[in-house]
Amino acid sequence: MDSMSTIVKDSINQAYSQARQLVEEGFHRAIAAGALKDAPLPAFVVEIPADPTKGDFATNAAMAGAKAFSMAPRQIAQILCEQMNLEGTPFQRVEVAGPGFINFFVGAGWFSTIVESILALGAQYGRTDYGHGEKINVEFVSANPTGPMHMGNARGGAIGDCLAAVLDWAGYQVSREFYVNDAGNQIAKFGLSLEARYLQLYQGEEAVPFPEDGYHGDDIRVHAKNFSKEYGDRYVNAPAEERRQALVDFALPRNLAQMKADLAKYRIHYDTWFLESTLHPDAINQVLKTLADRGLTYEKEGAVWYKATQFGDEKDEVLVRANGVPTYFAADIAYHYNKFAVRGFERCINVWGADHHGHVARLKGAMDAIGLDGSKLDIVLMQLVRLMKDGTPVKMSKRTGKAISLADLFEEVPVDAARFFFNLREPNSTLDFDLGLAAQQTSQNPVYYVQYAHARICSILRRMEQDGVAVRPCTREELDLLTTGDERNLIRQLGQLPATIIDSARRYDPAAITKYLVDLANLFHKFYTTCSCRCDDEHLMQARLNLCLAVKTVLANALGMLQVSCPDSM
């Protein structure tokens, strides 16, 4: 990590550890001096208070130690403060507050260092080495390629892509992946559906019954018509298996191409499109052999079963059906074996719909069963999306009269809004997506509110340039002039970006980034109202303009993680 990155860590992350160190040293000194009885140090936290007037950092150490030291928390807090030596730390003073909190107040230099660090690091500010280059696979969307993508895929796309970006910024080596289910029962059903629609073109719908469990969407009719335009009736009298294969070979690549195009509009680009068909038969057979060699399979009623109950599942699972066709579960095991053992990912993260929750423990257990570490497989379960407009649920597209697809969504709202809104809440929370609000250009729309902060800074800088004021780098003494509450609250928020990214990566929750951005925009708009950049004091004016540049940098970096644009004017 370069020297400026170290400054960022010193000014922000180290403040936490320095406060903790001061508390621990205070305990040890107090015990040595006999002011506190000899007892194990309590577990305590250091955090940033919600109300910044009560300190820049705070700890509950005195309250946490009340029982161990048999003393009132305020009395313990006072003793600790008396034992603290603040020399060489960013803290100017400490105070006891309330029932026994200890509040730490930093000096002006700490705030100035944050602004200096942001301006020096620029587009790299916020990146850390927290992940130590761990190789991570993030698989998301992986929609069935037999039809259009739906709202669940839209949310999964935004969450998965932003999670991958957050992990990358947190220092992990990240690979985005789409698993294409181009084998198995759903492809067989796809072929039967296409075949029925194709034959109906020549023999009539009454003469050719459509499979009850077939795919009834209009897209199947469109594929059949296009196939007919290209091949005519050539396959009407062909063997059924040949006809179905020809139809699948025609339609599936077109579906995949459309998926890629829709996802590209959504600003999602994958490192790998992994085909399930590449697992058949060799990779699946190898996994079956491994499980058999470990005594974890048995035959019953012509099928091959896996002893899932030995790994915490409620019942055993079929791996190969009586007809010799492997199940999805067998393919899933082989696929994840490929991720871990063949391609060498150290951790795999799958973004799944909440309806797959029953499969989580089963698949993690199967990783243990084949000699891998199931704890290295993490599943992010995503709740449903409810589309709303004017307070009423929306289920159908005006254009098609069908359920709204990913492509339909982009006709209703901008991509910026879609990506931001789908990350407004943590994945395991249900989400009401307000189509009307997402299209609004008002401060009520959170993505507009954040983008407007960036545009407002660009406007300030343009006006200053028009008036002949050039923004120049500031000295430390000039930055130390940023002392108002709104200035320091804004700088404090800027300083939290690296820690926010790390926390977001640790909890697999990109919503932490959207919340951070809304809070940052709110603090900037307050600063804009109370602290004019155009003032008589040239040194203070330059300090405030430098602060604006720092905010602009952080907005661009955080919005960039979300793949949301940063307009210069609105």
SULVENFEN-V528787 format. One record per backbone hydrogen bond with DSSP energy under -1.0 kcal/mol. NH is the residue of the N-H (numbers start at 0). CO is the residue of the C=O. If there is no record, write none. Layout:
NH;CO / NH;CO
//
This chain:
5;1 / 6;2 / 7;3 / 8;4 / 9;5 / 10;6 / 11;7 / 13;8 / 15;11 / 16;12 / 17;13 / 18;14 / 19;15 / 20;16 / 21;17 / 22;18 / 23;19 / 24;20 / 25;21 / 26;22 / 27;23 / 28;24 / 29;25 / 30;26 / 31;27 / 32;28 / 34;29 / 35;29 / 46;57 / 53;50 / 54;51 / 55;103 / 56;103 / 57;46 / 58;101 / 59;44 / 63;59 / 64;60 / 68;64 / 70;65 / 75;71 / 76;72 / 77;73 / 78;74 / 79;75 / 80;76 / 81;77 / 82;78 / 88;85 / 91;104 / 92;104 / 94;102 / 96;100 / 99;96 / 100;96 / 101;58 / 102;94 / 103;56 / 104;92 / 106;89 / 109;106 / 111;107 / 112;108 / 113;109 / 114;110 / 115;111 / 116;112 / 117;113 / 118;114 / 119;115 / 120;116 / 121;117 / 123;120 / 124;121 / 126;123 / 127;168 / 130;169 / 131;128 / 132;170 / 133;130 / 135;172 / 136;346 / 137;174 / 138;348 / 139;176 / 141;139 / 146;143 / 153;149 / 154;150 / 155;151 / 156;152 / 157;153 / 158;154 / 159;155 / 160;156 / 161;157 / 162;158 / 163;159 / 164;160 / 165;161 / 166;162 / 167;163 / 168;164 / 169;165 / 170;167 / 171;166 / 172;133 / 174;135 / 176;137 / 177;271 / 179;273 / 181;179 / 187;183 / 188;184 / 189;185 / 190;186 / 191;187 / 192;188 / 193;189 / 194;190 / 195;191 / 196;192 / 197;193 / 198;194 / 199;195 / 200;196 / 201;198 / 202;198 / 203;199 / 207;203 / 213;210 / 219;216 / 221;217 / 222;218 / 223;219 / 224;220 / 225;221 / 226;222 / 227;223 / 228;224 / 229;225 / 230;226 / 231;227 / 233;230 / 235;232 / 242;238 / 243;239 / 244;240 / 245;241 / 246;242 / 247;243 / 248;244 / 249;245 / 250;246 / 251;247 / 254;250 / 255;251 / 256;252 / 257;253 / 258;254 / 259;255 / 260;256 / 261;257 / 262;258 / 263;259 / 264;260 / 265;261 / 266;263 / 267;262 / 270;175 / 271;175 / 273;177 / 275;179 / 277;274 / 278;275 / 279;276 / 283;278 / 284;280 / 285;281 / 286;282 / 287;283 / 288;284 / 289;285 / 290;286 / 291;287 / 292;288 / 293;289 / 294;291 / 295;290 / 297;304 / 299;302 / 302;299 / 303;319 / 304;297 / 305;316 / 306;295 / 307;305 / 309;306 / 310;307 / 311;308 / 312;307 / 316;305 / 318;303 / 319;303 / 320;324 / 323;320 / 326;318 / 330;326 / 331;327 / 332;328 / 333;329 / 334;330 / 335;331 / 336;332 / 337;333 / 338;334 / 339;335 / 340;336 / 341;336 / 342;337 / 344;338 / 345;134 / 346;134 / 347;375 / 348;136 / 349;377 / 350;138 / 351;379 / 353;381 / 355;352 / 356;353 / 358;355 / 359;356 / 362;358 / 363;359 / 364;360 / 365;361 / 366;362 / 367;363 / 368;364 / 369;365 / 370;367 / 371;366 / 375;372 / 376;373 / 377;347 / 379;349 / 381;351 / 382;426 / 385;430 / 387;432 / 388;391 / 391;388 / 393;386 / 396;401 / 400;396 / 403;394 / 405;148 / 408;404 / 409;405 / 410;407 / 411;408 / 412;408 / 417;413 / 418;414 / 419;415 / 420;416 / 421;417 / 423;420 / 428;425 / 430;383 / 432;385 / 434;387 / 437;433 / 438;434 / 444;441 / 448;444 / 449;445 / 450;446 / 451;447 / 452;448 / 453;449 / 454;450 / 455;451 / 456;452 / 457;453 / 458;454 / 459;455 / 460;456 / 461;457 / 462;458 / 463;459 / 464;460 / 465;461 / 466;462 / 467;464 / 468;463 / 478;474 / 479;475 / 480;477 / 481;478 / 482;480 / 487;483 / 488;484 / 489;485 / 490;486 / 491;487 / 492;488 / 493;489 / 494;490 / 495;492 / 496;493 / 499;495 / 500;496 / 501;497 / 502;498 / 503;499 / 504;500 / 505;501 / 506;502 / 508;503 / 511;508 / 512;509 / 513;509 / 514;510 / 515;511 / 516;512 / 517;513 / 518;514 / 519;515 / 520;516 / 521;517 / 522;518 / 523;519 / 524;520 / 525;521 / 526;522 / 527;523 / 528;524 / 529;525 / 530;526 / 534;532 / 540;536 / 541;537 / 542;538 / 543;539 / 544;540 / 545;541 / 546;542 / 547;543 / 548;544 / 549;545 / 550;546 / 551;547 / 552;548 / 553;549 / 554;550 / 555;551 / 556;552 / 557;553 / 558;554 / 559;555 / 560;556 / 561;557 / 563;558
//
